[in-house]
Each structure stands twice: as C-alpha cells, then as structure tokens.
Amino acid sequence: MDILVLSDSHGAVAPMVRAVELARPDLILHLGDCWRDGERLRDRFPDIPLEQVPGNCDFLSDAPTEQLLVLGGKRILMCHGHTYRVKTSLLLAGFAAEEQQLDLFLFGHTHRPLVDRRGRTLFLNPGSIGDAVRPSYATVTIWDGQLDGRTWWLT
C-alpha cells in the first residue's frame, strides 16, 4: 500500500494535486491546516480514499483531532501535532506512541519535514505542502509487514 501524507496546505491545492500525480497513492492522509483543501482534493481524485484531521487553523468542533488507523497490520496515529506540542519536542508524542503501541506517528504543524525512528515507532512529519518556497510531502509504504516513510521536496 502506498500512502501520500500531506499537511499544512493553507489553501495551496495545486501543489497537493501535483504530489498526488507524482506519488500515485492508494490512500491520501491530510494532517490539517486547511480542511477545505482536503475536501477539494477528494473532489479532484474521488477514486483515491482520503482521511483527514483538523489542524490548529481549522475550526471544526465536531471533527476529532486525531485518528487511529490500522493498515497492513500497522498501528498509525494521524494528528496535526499541536495537541502534542510538537513545536517544542516529541516528548508527548513519544508517550502517546508508547502507550498506544504505534508503528507510525504522523504529524504536521511545524512545517519542517522529519523522519525519525524511536524504538518501534516511526515519527513522520511531511512538512508543509503549502510552503510557497519549498513545498514538501511524505510517502509511506506498507508491504509484506514492513513500513517505510520518506519525505520529498515538490519539484
């Protein structure tokens, strides 16, 4: 399974479309900061499932701030990251990963791409696809019980 991970689009739908065209994913995950962008992407690619969570700039009182997915036998938490204070450290995220026995902790919010393995958990931040100078995104591949995550600069 090939997964495209996007975050912090802030109204920039065209780079999201380009990332989908490049990654050709089976699933898209949007980690917040412009919920409407996720909806626009879903409209553009209706055949690709899309899951999303709101960010700190999304004012959706009824949408959960995080979502736990189990894909290919891997436990994946997707969140924007602000509720875990990821701009300060990954301490709270690490506690959550351990408590929930996560294989993958996906977050955005910092606008900085990151791939960091800590114990059994891969921490992945796709950066900001909405960055006007250097947009970035991430891909996750789950195959044969293995999980791999990478970040990419949009060219």
Secondary structure as UniProt FT lines:
FT   STRAND          2..6
FT   TURN            10..11
FT   HELIX           13..23
FT   STRAND          27..30
FT   HELIX           35..44
FT   TURN            46..47
FT   STRAND          50..52
FT   TURN            56..57
FT   TURN            61..62
FT   STRAND          66..71
FT   TURN            72..73
FT   STRAND          74..79
FT   HELIX           82..84
FT   TURN            85..88
FT   HELIX           91..99
FT   TURN            100..101
FT   STRAND          104..106
FT   STRAND          113..118
FT   TURN            119..120
FT   STRAND          121..126
FT   TURN            129..130
FT   STRAND          136..143
FT   TURN            144..145
FT   STRAND          146..153
//
